[in-house]
């Protein structure tokens, strides 16, 4: 499998996980800190791979 394709799939998947984790709210509208934590970790990995491997910025 092509390395660039794997990087793009990784960025998309971690981006979706980050979006879900950061925007998740319970039935009362309160954010869950665990979802926020893992969402920000996923966002960090998403932006790191996007910058290093896909866009070749670093």
C-alpha positions in Angstrom: 0.0 0.0 0.0 1.3 3.5 -0.8 2.7 5.4 2.1 1.0 8.7 1.1 -2.4 7.0 0.9 -1.9 5.6 4.4 -1.0 9.1 5.7 -4.1 10.6 4.1 -6.3 7.9 5.6 -4.7 8.4 9.0 -5.3 12.2 8.8 -8.9 11.7 7.9 -9.6 9.1 10.6 -7.9 11.0 13.3 -9.6 14.2 12.2 -13.0 12.6 12.5 -12.1 11.2 15.9 -10.9 14.7 17.0 -14.1 16.3 15.7 -16.2 13.8 17.6 -14.2 14.1 20.8 -14.1 17.9 20.9 -17.8 18.5 19.9 -19.3 15.6 22.0 -22.0 16.7 24.6 -24.1 14.5 26.9 -27.9 14.7 27.1 -27.8 17.7 29.3 -25.4 19.6 27.0 -22.3 19.2 29.1 -18.9 18.2 27.6 -17.2 15.1 28.8 -13.6 15.6 29.8 -12.5 12.2 28.6 -13.9 12.9 25.1 -12.2 16.3 25.1 -8.9 14.8 26.2 -8.8 12.1 23.5 -10.2 14.5 20.9 -7.3 16.9 21.5 -4.8 14.1 21.4 -6.3 12.9 18.1 -6.1 16.5 16.8 -2.5 16.7 17.8 -1.6 13.5 15.8 -3.8 14.6 12.9 -2.0 18.0 12.6 1.4 16.4 13.1 1.1 13.9 10.3 -0.6 16.4 8.1 2.3 18.9 8.5 5.2 16.4 8.4 4.2 13.7 5.9 1.4 15.0 3.8 2.3 18.7 3.3 6.0 18.2 4.0 6.2 21.4 6.1 8.6 20.2 8.8 
